[in-house]
């Protein structure tokens, strides 16, 4: 059974919320890694921040793609 419109909207909001949380965490790590940390710790934080930001972008992409694809499946 395909998901209904409210279920699809709730899933999209949930994914976009997680994407926002991941983006904020990534930006915080990036700022800390570039300003406060030094040495290997800074590189680890910057690498983790990049991974979080890319993951956030991926989650946003999936949420938006499923929203548009859902409209195409309707009769």
N, C-alpha and C positions, 0 to 999 in steps of 0.2 A: 504494500500500500504506500503510495507516494506521500510525502509530508504535506500537510496543509499550509496555507499561507501564514497563520500565526506561528506554527512550529518553525517554518523557514525563517521568519523574521526574528524569532527568539534566538535561533542558532546563529544568525548573522550578527545580531547584537552581542551575543556572547563571544563570538570570534573576534569582533572588532574591539571589545573590551580587553581581551587577552592581548591583542596586538598592541593596544595602547599601553598596557602595563609593561610589556616587553620592550617597547620603544623607550619609555621613560627610564626603565632600569638600564637599558643600553646607553642612553645619553648620560645618565649619572655616572656609570662606570667609565665612560669615555672622558668626561670632565675630570674625574678623579685621577684617571690614568695619565692624562696629559698635563695636569697641574700639580697635584700633590705627590703622587707616587713617583718612585725613582727606581732605576735598575730593572731587574727581571719582573718585579711586581707590576711595574707600569706596563710592560709589554703584555703580560698575562691579562691585565685588566682591559687594555685596548683590544686585544684579540677577542676576549669574552664579549666586549661591547659590540664589536663588529658582528659576531655571531648572533647576538640578541637582536640587533637591528635588522639583519637579514632574515631572521626567523619572523620578526614582526612584519616585515614586508610580505613574506610568504603567506602568513596567516591572513593578512588583509587581502591579498590577491585571491586566495581560495574563497574567502567570504564574499567578495564581490563577484567572482566568476559564477559561483553557485546561485547567487541572486539573479543574475542575468540569464543563466541557463534555465532556471525555474520558470521564467516567463516564456521561454521558447517551447516548453513541454506542454503548456496548456492548450486545450482544443480551441 
